[in-house]
Amino acid sequence: MLMTTEHGIRLSYHDQGRGAPVLLLTGTGAPSSVWDLHQVPALRAAGFRVITMDNRGIPPSDDGADGFTVDDLVADVAALLDHLDASPCRVVGTSMGSYIAQELALARPELVDAVVLMAACGRSSLVQRVLAEAEADLIGRGTELPPGYRAAVRAMHNLGPATLADDDLAADWLDLFAASENWGPGVRAQLLLSALPDRREAYRAIKVPCHVVSFEHDLVAPPSAGQELAAVIPGATHRTIPGCGHFGYLEKPEAVNRELLRFLRTESGVAVTSGASPRTPEEL
């Protein structure tokens, strides 16, 4: 479905199920469909209303060819929640989606009940900033890299060592990356946003309940960065999911879903209605 904000920005979204609303926010270059295989079914089965959206820069949402800021993306989320009468809402973000969620919790806390921040940090490392800016520069120059090369780099950047060591599994991921490559002006703008400035001091003012979930082999937002983020957000908790990289929610979906349900159930009072109760971090 599509909506248009008061500023004329077109946003694509999906709204499924009934119950307490949960909004899922994707990372750089990713469409909302990345949630459909694992997270959307698990959350719906647990009794949640699940909302996904394509961030500005990802068609069929506006492509953002003229550029945009993280404040623009926060405003987009706020407009969607108002449009759907879905606030206060539980928000789950990963990578850039976590950055949006962090800024939303800071700027518009009345819209948010609780936040899960996956593959998150309060500042990007120097290497990550240089890489994001260089990739944005390649797009700006119109440089065409071989699809196989781009898929292999993406795999090494986002997957855990066990996945990369399994040739059959790695081949499936390479095919997926090659087929889903998005290399347009909107992704360029998202890449420039993904190089986070140091926001640690600002995040000390967040009052919304937050849970930070890191992935053991994440090169983009390593567990140490997640721990650092949780340490500055008052009352925030932290958990590391073992055996996966930056795309941990796709590599280890069962463990990630248990973690999401455990936290969201605690914060929302929604009982899990299908399957066994999620285990605590100590039981995982």
Helices and strands as residue ranges (DSSP letters): E 2-4, E 10-16, E 20-25, G 32-35, H 39-45, E 48-54, H 70-83, E 89-94, H 96-107, G 109-111, E 112-118, H 126-141, H 147-158, H 161-165, H 167-179, H 185-194, H 200-203, E 210-215, H 223-232, E 237-241, H 248-251, H 253-268, G 281-283
